[in-house]
């Protein structure tokens, strides 16, 4: 949930639509790229220690950027 807090802070500090759109676009690209790389890594089926660590990095990056994207785009998780 650190990505959501960082995205919420970014959303509060970027009031203009152009920087906000750039943040949304970059966050989407990072999220999609990380999740695609994760899926490719899973399909390879290697069990080396370095490969497992990279899978964790890609999964963490994907979820971090997804929660960042939620906050910047205006999706609220609080009641």
PyMOL Python script that loads the backbone (N, CA, C, O; Angstrom):
from pymol import cmd

cmd.read_pdbstr("""\
ATOM      1  N   UNK A   1       0.811  -1.194   0.000  1.00  0.00           N
ATOM      2  CA  UNK A   1       0.000   0.000   0.000  1.00  0.00           C
ATOM      3  C   UNK A   1       0.859   1.264   0.000  1.00  0.00           C
ATOM      4  O   UNK A   1       0.322   2.371   0.029  1.00  0.00           O
ATOM      5  N   UNK A   2       2.146   1.119  -0.031  1.00  0.00           N
ATOM      6  CA  UNK A   2       3.014   2.292  -0.118  1.00  0.00           C
ATOM      7  C   UNK A   2       2.833   3.000  -1.445  1.00  0.00           C
ATOM      8  O   UNK A   2       2.964   4.222  -1.519  1.00  0.00           O
ATOM      9  N   UNK A   3       2.534   2.248  -2.496  1.00  0.00           N
ATOM     10  CA  UNK A   3       2.284   2.855  -3.799  1.00  0.00           C
ATOM     11  C   UNK A   3       1.055   3.737  -3.766  1.00  0.00           C
ATOM     12  O   UNK A   3       1.033   4.790  -4.405  1.00  0.00           O
ATOM     13  N   UNK A   4       0.027   3.326  -3.030  1.00  0.00           N
ATOM     14  CA  UNK A   4      -1.187   4.139  -2.934  1.00  0.00           C
ATOM     15  C   UNK A   4      -0.908   5.446  -2.204  1.00  0.00           C
ATOM     16  O   UNK A   4      -1.392   6.503  -2.610  1.00  0.00           O
ATOM     17  N   UNK A   5      -0.131   5.377  -1.133  1.00  0.00           N
ATOM     18  CA  UNK A   5       0.202   6.596  -0.393  1.00  0.00           C
ATOM     19  C   UNK A   5       1.037   7.542  -1.253  1.00  0.00           C
ATOM     20  O   UNK A   5       0.815   8.752  -1.236  1.00  0.00           O
ATOM     21  N   UNK A   6       1.979   7.005  -1.990  1.00  0.00           N
ATOM     22  CA  UNK A   6       2.790   7.840  -2.873  1.00  0.00           C
ATOM     23  C   UNK A   6       1.952   8.410  -4.018  1.00  0.00           C
ATOM     24  O   UNK A   6       2.135   9.565  -4.401  1.00  0.00           O
ATOM     25  N   UNK A   7       1.047   7.622  -4.557  1.00  0.00           N
ATOM     26  CA  UNK A   7       0.155   8.108  -5.602  1.00  0.00           C
ATOM     27  C   UNK A   7      -0.803   9.165  -5.102  1.00  0.00           C
ATOM     28  O   UNK A   7      -1.105  10.117  -5.822  1.00  0.00           O
ATOM     29  N   UNK A   8      -1.291   9.013  -3.867  1.00  0.00           N
ATOM     30  CA  UNK A   8      -2.168  10.018  -3.280  1.00  0.00           C
ATOM     31  C   UNK A   8      -1.433  11.334  -3.087  1.00  0.00           C
ATOM     32  O   UNK A   8      -1.992  12.401  -3.343  1.00  0.00           O
ATOM     33  N   UNK A   9      -0.198  11.270  -2.641  1.00  0.00           N
ATOM     34  CA  UNK A   9       0.615  12.473  -2.495  1.00  0.00           C
ATOM     35  C   UNK A   9       0.879  13.117  -3.849  1.00  0.00           C
ATOM     36  O   UNK A   9       0.834  14.341  -3.971  1.00  0.00           O
ATOM     37  N   UNK A  10       1.151  12.315  -4.857  1.00  0.00           N
ATOM     38  CA  UNK A  10       1.373  12.832  -6.210  1.00  0.00           C
ATOM     39  C   UNK A  10       0.110  13.475  -6.756  1.00  0.00           C
ATOM     40  O   UNK A  10       0.180  14.525  -7.394  1.00  0.00           O
ATOM     41  N   UNK A  11      -1.044  12.860  -6.515  1.00  0.00           N
ATOM     42  CA  UNK A  11      -2.309  13.413  -7.002  1.00  0.00           C
ATOM     43  C   UNK A  11      -2.619  14.755  -6.349  1.00  0.00           C
ATOM     44  O   UNK A  11      -3.168  15.647  -6.995  1.00  0.00           O
ATOM     45  N   UNK A  12      -2.274  14.902  -5.087  1.00  0.00           N
ATOM     46  CA  UNK A  12      -2.514  16.172  -4.397  1.00  0.00           C
ATOM     47  C   UNK A  12      -1.590  17.273  -4.905  1.00  0.00           C
ATOM     48  O   UNK A  12      -1.964  18.446  -4.914  1.00  0.00           O
ATOM     49  N   UNK A  13      -0.382  16.898  -5.326  1.00  0.00           N
ATOM     50  CA  UNK A  13       0.595  17.897  -5.760  1.00  0.00           C
ATOM     51  C   UNK A  13       0.533  18.212  -7.249  1.00  0.00           C
ATOM     52  O   UNK A  13       1.097  19.218  -7.679  1.00  0.00           O
ATOM     53  N   UNK A  14      -0.127  17.392  -8.040  1.00  0.00           N
ATOM     54  CA  UNK A  14      -0.253  17.668  -9.470  1.00  0.00           C
ATOM     55  C   UNK A  14      -1.702  18.018  -9.777  1.00  0.00           C
ATOM     56  O   UNK A  14      -2.551  17.134  -9.894  1.00  0.00           O
ATOM     57  N   UNK A  15      -1.982  19.312  -9.906  1.00  0.00           N
ATOM     58  CA  UNK A  15      -3.346  19.763 -10.191  1.00  0.00           C
ATOM     59  C   UNK A  15      -3.588  19.913 -11.686  1.00  0.00           C
ATOM     60  O   UNK A  15      -4.730  19.815 -12.134  1.00  0.00           O
ATOM     61  N   UNK A  16      -2.544  20.148 -12.464  1.00  0.00           N
ATOM     62  CA  UNK A  16      -2.700  20.295 -13.909  1.00  0.00           C
ATOM     63  C   UNK A  16      -2.956  18.933 -14.541  1.00  0.00           C
ATOM     64  O   UNK A  16      -2.407  17.927 -14.091  1.00  0.00           O
ATOM     65  N   UNK A  17      -3.789  18.893 -15.585  1.00  0.00           N
ATOM     66  CA  UNK A  17      -4.103  17.595 -16.192  1.00  0.00           C
ATOM     67  C   UNK A  17      -2.954  16.964 -16.989  1.00  0.00           C
ATOM     68  O   UNK A  17      -2.885  15.741 -17.107  1.00  0.00           O
ATOM     69  N   UNK A  18      -2.062  17.781 -17.529  1.00  0.00           N
ATOM     70  CA  UNK A  18      -0.982  17.218 -18.352  1.00  0.00           C
ATOM     71  C   UNK A  18       0.023  16.433 -17.494  1.00  0.00           C
ATOM     72  O   UNK A  18       0.334  15.295 -17.844  1.00  0.00           O
ATOM     73  N   UNK A  19       0.547  16.988 -16.385  1.00  0.00           N
ATOM     74  CA  UNK A  19       1.457  16.162 -15.568  1.00  0.00           C
ATOM     75  C   UNK A  19       0.764  14.937 -14.977  1.00  0.00           C
ATOM     76  O   UNK A  19       1.384  13.884 -14.831  1.00  0.00           O
ATOM     77  N   UNK A  20      -0.513  15.068 -14.640  1.00  0.00           N
ATOM     78  CA  UNK A  20      -1.244  13.923 -14.099  1.00  0.00           C
ATOM     79  C   UNK A  20      -1.396  12.836 -15.169  1.00  0.00           C
ATOM     80  O   UNK A  20      -1.261  11.649 -14.872  1.00  0.00           O
ATOM     81  N   UNK A  21      -1.673  13.240 -16.404  1.00  0.00           N
ATOM     82  CA  UNK A  21      -1.788  12.268 -17.493  1.00  0.00           C
ATOM     83  C   UNK A  21      -0.447  11.588 -17.759  1.00  0.00           C
ATOM     84  O   UNK A  21      -0.404  10.396 -18.063  1.00  0.00           O
ATOM     85  N   UNK A  22       0.635  12.333 -17.647  1.00  0.00           N
ATOM     86  CA  UNK A  22       1.965  11.739 -17.819  1.00  0.00           C
ATOM     87  C   UNK A  22       2.239  10.722 -16.712  1.00  0.00           C
ATOM     88  O   UNK A  22       2.776   9.647 -16.981  1.00  0.00           O
ATOM     89  N   UNK A  23       1.878  11.050 -15.475  1.00  0.00           N
ATOM     90  CA  UNK A  23       2.057  10.110 -14.360  1.00  0.00           C
ATOM     91  C   UNK A  23       1.222   8.854 -14.563  1.00  0.00           C
ATOM     92  O   UNK A  23       1.695   7.748 -14.299  1.00  0.00           O
ATOM     93  N   UNK A  24      -0.013   9.011 -15.028  1.00  0.00           N
ATOM     94  CA  UNK A  24      -0.878   7.859 -15.268  1.00  0.00           C
ATOM     95  C   UNK A  24      -0.298   6.990 -16.382  1.00  0.00           C
ATOM     96  O   UNK A  24      -0.257   5.766 -16.261  1.00  0.00           O
ATOM     97  N   UNK A  25       0.146   7.618 -17.458  1.00  0.00           N
ATOM     98  CA  UNK A  25       0.711   6.860 -18.572  1.00  0.00           C
ATOM     99  C   UNK A  25       1.965   6.107 -18.192  1.00  0.00           C
ATOM    100  O   UNK A  25       2.112   4.932 -18.529  1.00  0.00           O
ATOM    101  N   UNK A  26       2.874   6.769 -17.491  1.00  0.00           N
ATOM    102  CA  UNK A  26       4.115   6.106 -17.084  1.00  0.00           C
ATOM    103  C   UNK A  26       3.853   4.977 -16.087  1.00  0.00           C
ATOM    104  O   UNK A  26       4.476   3.918 -16.160  1.00  0.00           O
ATOM    105  N   UNK A  27       2.933   5.211 -15.166  1.00  0.00           N
ATOM    106  CA  UNK A  27       2.607   4.176 -14.197  1.00  0.00           C
ATOM    107  C   UNK A  27       1.971   2.972 -14.879  1.00  0.00           C
ATOM    108  O   UNK A  27       2.250   1.829 -14.517  1.00  0.00           O
ATOM    109  N   UNK A  28       1.117   3.226 -15.867  1.00  0.00           N
ATOM    110  CA  UNK A  28       0.513   2.121 -16.610  1.00  0.00           C
ATOM    111  C   UNK A  28       1.568   1.332 -17.370  1.00  0.00           C
ATOM    112  O   UNK A  28       1.533   0.102 -17.383  1.00  0.00           O
ATOM    113  N   UNK A  29       2.502   2.025 -17.999  1.00  0.00           N
ATOM    114  CA  UNK A  29       3.561   1.332 -18.742  1.00  0.00           C
ATOM    115  C   UNK A  29       4.437   0.487 -17.826  1.00  0.00           C
ATOM    116  O   UNK A  29       4.791  -0.640 -18.170  1.00  0.00           O
ATOM    117  N   UNK A  30       4.788   1.027 -16.658  1.00  0.00           N
ATOM    118  CA  UNK A  30       5.610   0.281 -15.701  1.00  0.00           C
ATOM    119  C   UNK A  30       4.849  -0.942 -15.198  1.00  0.00           C
ATOM    120  O   UNK A  30       5.409  -2.035 -15.107  1.00  0.00           O
ATOM    121  N   UNK A  31       3.569  -0.753 -14.872  1.00  0.00           N
ATOM    122  CA  UNK A  31       2.757  -1.860 -14.367  1.00  0.00           C
ATOM    123  C   UNK A  31       2.608  -2.946 -15.419  1.00  0.00           C
ATOM    124  O   UNK A  31       2.820  -4.123 -15.126  1.00  0.00           O
ATOM    125  N   UNK A  32       2.249  -2.569 -16.634  1.00  0.00           N
ATOM    126  CA  UNK A  32       2.064  -3.556 -17.702  1.00  0.00           C
ATOM    127  C   UNK A  32       3.378  -4.255 -18.032  1.00  0.00           C
ATOM    128  O   UNK A  32       3.404  -5.471 -18.219  1.00  0.00           O
ATOM    129  N   UNK A  33       4.461  -3.500 -18.104  1.00  0.00           N
ATOM    130  CA  UNK A  33       5.756  -4.099 -18.400  1.00  0.00           C
ATOM    131  C   UNK A  33       6.202  -5.086 -17.334  1.00  0.00           C
ATOM    132  O   UNK A  33       6.709  -6.162 -17.651  1.00  0.00           O
ATOM    133  N   UNK A  34       6.015  -4.722 -16.075  1.00  0.00           N
ATOM    134  CA  UNK A  34       6.424  -5.607 -14.982  1.00  0.00           C
ATOM    135  C   UNK A  34       5.585  -6.880 -14.963  1.00  0.00           C
ATOM    136  O   UNK A  34       6.114  -7.971 -14.750  1.00  0.00           O
ATOM    137  N   UNK A  35       4.292  -6.747 -15.184  1.00  0.00           N
ATOM    138  CA  UNK A  35       3.450  -7.939 -15.160  1.00  0.00           C
ATOM    139  C   UNK A  35       3.691  -8.830 -16.377  1.00  0.00           C
ATOM    140  O   UNK A  35       3.622 -10.054 -16.265  1.00  0.00           O
ATOM    141  N   UNK A  36       3.969  -8.241 -17.528  1.00  0.00           N
ATOM    142  CA  UNK A  36       4.303  -9.051 -18.707  1.00  0.00           C
ATOM    143  C   UNK A  36       5.626  -9.780 -18.480  1.00  0.00           C
ATOM    144  O   UNK A  36       5.751 -10.960 -18.806  1.00  0.00           O
ATOM    145  N   UNK A  37       6.597  -9.087 -17.929  1.00  0.00           N
ATOM    146  CA  UNK A  37       7.892  -9.724 -17.629  1.00  0.00           C
ATOM    147  C   UNK A  37       7.718 -10.844 -16.604  1.00  0.00           C
ATOM    148  O   UNK A  37       8.395 -11.868 -16.688  1.00  0.00           O
ATOM    149  N   UNK A  38       6.811 -10.656 -15.631  1.00  0.00           N
ATOM    150  CA  UNK A  38       6.531 -11.688 -14.633  1.00  0.00           C
ATOM    151  C   UNK A  38       5.928 -12.923 -15.301  1.00  0.00           C
ATOM    152  O   UNK A  38       6.331 -14.049 -15.011  1.00  0.00           O
ATOM    153  N   UNK A  39       4.969 -12.711 -16.189  1.00  0.00           N
ATOM    154  CA  UNK A  39       4.333 -13.840 -16.873  1.00  0.00           C
ATOM    155  C   UNK A  39       5.340 -14.578 -17.748  1.00  0.00           C
ATOM    156  O   UNK A  39       5.337 -15.809 -17.790  1.00  0.00           O
ATOM    157  N   UNK A  40       6.193 -13.848 -18.438  1.00  0.00           N
ATOM    158  CA  UNK A  40       7.231 -14.492 -19.253  1.00  0.00           C
ATOM    159  C   UNK A  40       8.180 -15.297 -18.363  1.00  0.00           C
ATOM    160  O   UNK A  40       8.584 -16.402 -18.725  1.00  0.00           O
ATOM    161  N   UNK A  41       8.534 -14.747 -17.209  1.00  0.00           N
ATOM    162  CA  UNK A  41       9.414 -15.467 -16.293  1.00  0.00           C
ATOM    163  C   UNK A  41       8.782 -16.721 -15.739  1.00  0.00           C
ATOM    164  O   UNK A  41       9.469 -17.727 -15.557  1.00  0.00           O
ATOM    165  N   UNK A  42       7.477 -16.688 -15.463  1.00  0.00           N
ATOM    166  CA  UNK A  42       6.772 -17.875 -14.966  1.00  0.00           C
ATOM    167  C   UNK A  42       6.741 -18.958 -16.047  1.00  0.00           C
ATOM    168  O   UNK A  42       6.925 -20.139 -15.752  1.00  0.00           O
ATOM    169  N   UNK A  43       6.510 -18.556 -17.286  1.00  0.00           N
ATOM    170  CA  UNK A  43       6.407 -19.534 -18.370  1.00  0.00           C
ATOM    171  C   UNK A  43       7.743 -20.196 -18.679  1.00  0.00           C
ATOM    172  O   UNK A  43       7.769 -21.316 -19.190  1.00  0.00           O
ATOM    173  N   UNK A  44       8.850 -19.527 -18.381  1.00  0.00           N
ATOM    174  CA  UNK A  44      10.162 -20.141 -18.630  1.00  0.00           C
ATOM    175  C   UNK A  44      10.409 -21.306 -17.690  1.00  0.00           C
ATOM    176  O   UNK A  44      11.048 -22.285 -18.074  1.00  0.00           O
ATOM    177  N   UNK A  45       9.912 -21.215 -16.467  1.00  0.00           N
ATOM    178  CA  UNK A  45       9.984 -22.337 -15.546  1.00  0.00           C
ATOM    179  C   UNK A  45      11.339 -22.581 -14.920  1.00  0.00           C
ATOM    180  O   UNK A  45      11.571 -23.677 -14.410  1.00  0.00           O
ATOM    181  N   UNK A  46      12.245 -21.620 -14.931  1.00  0.00           N
ATOM    182  CA  UNK A  46      13.548 -21.802 -14.288  1.00  0.00           C
ATOM    183  C   UNK A  46      13.399 -21.695 -12.777  1.00  0.00           C
ATOM    184  O   UNK A  46      12.520 -20.993 -12.276  1.00  0.00           O
ATOM    185  N   UNK A  47      14.259 -22.395 -12.063  1.00  0.00           N
ATOM    186  CA  UNK A  47      14.188 -22.373 -10.611  1.00  0.00           C
ATOM    187  C   UNK A  47      15.499 -21.912  -9.986  1.00  0.00           C
ATOM    188  O   UNK A  47      15.786 -22.241  -8.836  1.00  0.00           O
ATOM    189  N   UNK A  48      16.295 -21.152 -10.736  1.00  0.00           N
ATOM    190  CA  UNK A  48      17.514 -20.607 -10.147  1.00  0.00           C
ATOM    191  C   UNK A  48      17.147 -19.553  -9.111  1.00  0.00           C
ATOM    192  O   UNK A  48      16.064 -18.969  -9.168  1.00  0.00           O
ATOM    193  N   UNK A  49      18.034 -19.316  -8.184  1.00  0.00           N
ATOM    194  CA  UNK A  49      17.771 -18.324  -7.150  1.00  0.00           C
ATOM    195  C   UNK A  49      17.600 -16.938  -7.747  1.00  0.00           C
ATOM    196  O   UNK A  49      16.722 -16.185  -7.328  1.00  0.00           O
ATOM    197  N   UNK A  50      18.423 -16.599  -8.712  1.00  0.00           N
ATOM    198  CA  UNK A  50      18.326 -15.273  -9.334  1.00  0.00           C
ATOM    199  C   UNK A  50      16.998 -15.102 -10.065  1.00  0.00           C
ATOM    200  O   UNK A  50      16.418 -14.016 -10.049  1.00  0.00           O
ATOM    201  N   UNK A  51      16.521 -16.151 -10.695  1.00  0.00           N
ATOM    202  CA  UNK A  51      15.244 -16.063 -11.405  1.00  0.00           C
ATOM    203  C   UNK A  51      14.086 -15.874 -10.434  1.00  0.00           C
ATOM    204  O   UNK A  51      13.158 -15.117 -10.716  1.00  0.00           O
ATOM    205  N   UNK A  52      14.133 -16.546  -9.309  1.00  0.00           N
ATOM    206  CA  UNK A  52      13.082 -16.406  -8.308  1.00  0.00           C
ATOM    207  C   UNK A  52      13.096 -14.995  -7.730  1.00  0.00           C
ATOM    208  O   UNK A  52      12.038 -14.411  -7.494  1.00  0.00           O
ATOM    209  N   UNK A  53      14.274 -14.451  -7.502  1.00  0.00           N
ATOM    210  CA  UNK A  53      14.379 -13.079  -6.997  1.00  0.00           C
ATOM    211  C   UNK A  53      13.827 -12.097  -8.023  1.00  0.00           C
ATOM    212  O   UNK A  53      13.111 -11.164  -7.661  1.00  0.00           O
ATOM    213  N   UNK A  54      14.151 -12.297  -9.297  1.00  0.00           N
ATOM    214  CA  UNK A  54      13.623 -11.403 -10.335  1.00  0.00           C
ATOM    215  C   UNK A  54      12.107 -11.509 -10.452  1.00  0.00           C
ATOM    216  O   UNK A  54      11.442 -10.505 -10.708  1.00  0.00           O
ATOM    217  N   UNK A  55      11.548 -12.698 -10.273  1.00  0.00           N
ATOM    218  CA  UNK A  55      10.090 -12.831 -10.273  1.00  0.00           C
ATOM    219  C   UNK A  55       9.473 -12.027  -9.143  1.00  0.00           C
ATOM    220  O   UNK A  55       8.443 -11.379  -9.330  1.00  0.00           O
ATOM    221  N   UNK A  56      10.089 -12.065  -7.981  1.00  0.00           N
ATOM    222  CA  UNK A  56       9.600 -11.260  -6.859  1.00  0.00           C
ATOM    223  C   UNK A  56       9.697  -9.772  -7.129  1.00  0.00           C
ATOM    224  O   UNK A  56       8.802  -9.008  -6.765  1.00  0.00           O
ATOM    225  N   UNK A  57      10.779  -9.360  -7.765  1.00  0.00           N
ATOM    226  CA  UNK A  57      10.944  -7.940  -8.107  1.00  0.00           C
ATOM    227  C   UNK A  57       9.885  -7.501  -9.099  1.00  0.00           C
ATOM    228  O   UNK A  57       9.297  -6.432  -8.937  1.00  0.00           O
ATOM    229  N   UNK A  58       9.626  -8.312 -10.134  1.00  0.00           N
ATOM    230  CA  UNK A  58       8.623  -7.932 -11.134  1.00  0.00           C
ATOM    231  C   UNK A  58       7.226  -7.898 -10.543  1.00  0.00           C
ATOM    232  O   UNK A  58       6.438  -7.011 -10.871  1.00  0.00           O
ATOM    233  N   UNK A  59       6.904  -8.854  -9.673  1.00  0.00           N
ATOM    234  CA  UNK A  59       5.584  -8.874  -9.054  1.00  0.00           C
ATOM    235  C   UNK A  59       5.393  -7.689  -8.116  1.00  0.00           C
ATOM    236  O   UNK A  59       4.334  -7.060  -8.112  1.00  0.00           O
ATOM    237  N   UNK A  60       6.414  -7.386  -7.325  1.00  0.00           N
ATOM    238  CA  UNK A  60       6.341  -6.240  -6.422  1.00  0.00           C
ATOM    239  C   UNK A  60       6.220  -4.934  -7.190  1.00  0.00           C
ATOM    240  O   UNK A  60       5.429  -4.067  -6.817  1.00  0.00           O
ATOM    241  N   UNK A  61       6.990  -4.785  -8.251  1.00  0.00           N
ATOM    242  CA  UNK A  61       6.917  -3.580  -9.077  1.00  0.00           C
ATOM    243  C   UNK A  61       5.545  -3.443  -9.711  1.00  0.00           C
ATOM    244  O   UNK A  61       5.003  -2.340  -9.779  1.00  0.00           O
ATOM    245  N   UNK A  62       4.979  -4.538 -10.172  1.00  0.00           N
ATOM    246  CA  UNK A  62       3.646  -4.494 -10.767  1.00  0.00           C
ATOM    247  C   UNK A  62       2.590  -4.042  -9.780  1.00  0.00           C
ATOM    248  O   UNK A  62       1.777  -3.176 -10.102  1.00  0.00           O
ATOM    249  N   UNK A  63       2.585  -4.610  -8.585  1.00  0.00           N
ATOM    250  CA  UNK A  63       1.590  -4.208  -7.593  1.00  0.00           C
ATOM    251  C   UNK A  63       1.828  -2.795  -7.073  1.00  0.00           C
ATOM    252  O   UNK A  63       0.870  -2.061  -6.831  1.00  0.00           O
ATOM    253  N   UNK A  64       3.082  -2.403  -6.898  1.00  0.00           N
ATOM    254  CA  UNK A  64       3.375  -1.050  -6.448  1.00  0.00           C
ATOM    255  C   UNK A  64       2.877  -0.022  -7.458  1.00  0.00           C
ATOM    256  O   UNK A  64       2.242   0.965  -7.089  1.00  0.00           O
ATOM    257  N   UNK A  65       3.170  -0.262  -8.740  1.00  0.00           N
ATOM    258  CA  UNK A  65       2.745   0.697  -9.754  1.00  0.00           C
ATOM    259  C   UNK A  65       1.236   0.654  -9.959  1.00  0.00           C
ATOM    260  O   UNK A  65       0.641   1.673 -10.310  1.00  0.00           O
ATOM    261  N   UNK A  66       0.602  -0.496  -9.749  1.00  0.00           N
ATOM    262  CA  UNK A  66      -0.852  -0.572  -9.859  1.00  0.00           C
ATOM    263  C   UNK A  66      -1.529   0.233  -8.760  1.00  0.00           C
ATOM    264  O   UNK A  66      -2.491   0.953  -9.028  1.00  0.00           O
ATOM    265  N   UNK A  67      -1.048   0.125  -7.540  1.00  0.00           N
ATOM    266  CA  UNK A  67      -1.650   0.912  -6.460  1.00  0.00           C
ATOM    267  C   UNK A  67      -1.335   2.395  -6.630  1.00  0.00           C
ATOM    268  O   UNK A  67      -2.159   3.237  -6.273  1.00  0.00           O
ATOM    269  N   UNK A  68      -0.171   2.732  -7.163  1.00  0.00           N
ATOM    270  CA  UNK A  68       0.148   4.122  -7.480  1.00  0.00           C
ATOM    271  C   UNK A  68      -0.828   4.644  -8.527  1.00  0.00           C
ATOM    272  O   UNK A  68      -1.333   5.761  -8.412  1.00  0.00           O
ATOM    273  N   UNK A  69      -1.090   3.841  -9.539  1.00  0.00           N
ATOM    274  CA  UNK A  69      -2.012   4.216 -10.607  1.00  0.00           C
ATOM    275  C   UNK A  69      -3.428   4.407 -10.074  1.00  0.00           C
ATOM    276  O   UNK A  69      -4.140   5.309 -10.515  1.00  0.00           O
ATOM    277  N   UNK A  70      -3.834   3.576  -9.141  1.00  0.00           N
ATOM    278  CA  UNK A  70      -5.174   3.726  -8.551  1.00  0.00           C
ATOM    279  C   UNK A  70      -5.332   5.082  -7.884  1.00  0.00           C
ATOM    280  O   UNK A  70      -6.347   5.750  -8.082  1.00  0.00           O
ATOM    281  N   UNK A  71      -4.362   5.495  -7.109  1.00  0.00           N
ATOM    282  CA  UNK A  71      -4.473   6.764  -6.388  1.00  0.00           C
ATOM    283  C   UNK A  71      -4.408   7.962  -7.317  1.00  0.00           C
ATOM    284  O   UNK A  71      -5.161   8.919  -7.142  1.00  0.00           O
ATOM    285  N   UNK A  72      -3.533   7.926  -8.289  1.00  0.00           N
ATOM    286  CA  UNK A  72      -3.388   9.062  -9.203  1.00  0.00           C
ATOM    287  C   UNK A  72      -4.623   9.211 -10.076  1.00  0.00           C
ATOM    288  O   UNK A  72      -5.027  10.330 -10.391  1.00  0.00           O
ATOM    289  N   UNK A  73      -5.228   8.094 -10.473  1.00  0.00           N
ATOM    290  CA  UNK A  73      -6.401   8.172 -11.331  1.00  0.00           C
ATOM    291  C   UNK A  73      -7.681   8.463 -10.579  1.00  0.00           C
ATOM    292  O   UNK A  73      -8.709   8.731 -11.201  1.00  0.00           O
ATOM    293  N   UNK A  74      -7.649   8.417  -9.262  1.00  0.00           N
ATOM    294  CA  UNK A  74      -8.799   8.808  -8.453  1.00  0.00           C
ATOM    295  C   UNK A  74      -9.600   7.678  -7.851  1.00  0.00           C
ATOM    296  O   UNK A  74     -10.681   7.925  -7.317  1.00  0.00           O
ATOM    297  N   UNK A  75      -9.125   6.455  -7.910  1.00  0.00           N
ATOM    298  CA  UNK A  75      -9.826   5.325  -7.307  1.00  0.00           C
ATOM    299  C   UNK A  75      -9.534   5.339  -5.817  1.00  0.00           C
ATOM    300  O   UNK A  75      -8.375   5.343  -5.405  1.00  0.00           O
ATOM    301  N   UNK A  76     -10.591   5.348  -5.008  1.00  0.00           N
ATOM    302  CA  UNK A  76     -10.425   5.420  -3.555  1.00  0.00           C
ATOM    303  C   UNK A  76     -10.602   4.048  -2.937  1.00  0.00           C
ATOM    304  O   UNK A  76     -11.477   3.287  -3.353  1.00  0.00           O
ATOM    305  N   UNK A  77      -9.784   3.724  -1.951  1.00  0.00           N
ATOM    306  CA  UNK A  77      -9.933   2.457  -1.242  1.00  0.00           C
ATOM    307  C   UNK A  77     -10.485   2.663   0.161  1.00  0.00           C
ATOM    308  O   UNK A  77     -10.746   1.692   0.871  1.00  0.00           O
ATOM    309  N   UNK A  78     -10.666   3.919   0.568  1.00  0.00           N
ATOM    310  CA  UNK A  78     -11.221   4.193   1.887  1.00  0.00           C
ATOM    311  C   UNK A  78     -12.713   4.471   1.754  1.00  0.00           C
ATOM    312  O   UNK A  78     -13.202   4.802   0.674  1.00  0.00           O
ATOM    313  N   UNK A  79     -13.421   4.332   2.856  1.00  0.00           N
ATOM    314  CA  UNK A  79     -14.875   4.541   2.841  1.00  0.00           C
ATOM    315  C   UNK A  79     -15.219   5.994   2.938  1.00  0.00           C
ATOM    316  O   UNK A  79     -16.397   6.350   2.939  1.00  0.00           O
TER     317      UNK A  79
END
""", "prot")
cmd.dss("prot")
cmd.show_as("cartoon", "prot")
cmd.util.cbc("prot")
cmd.orient("prot")
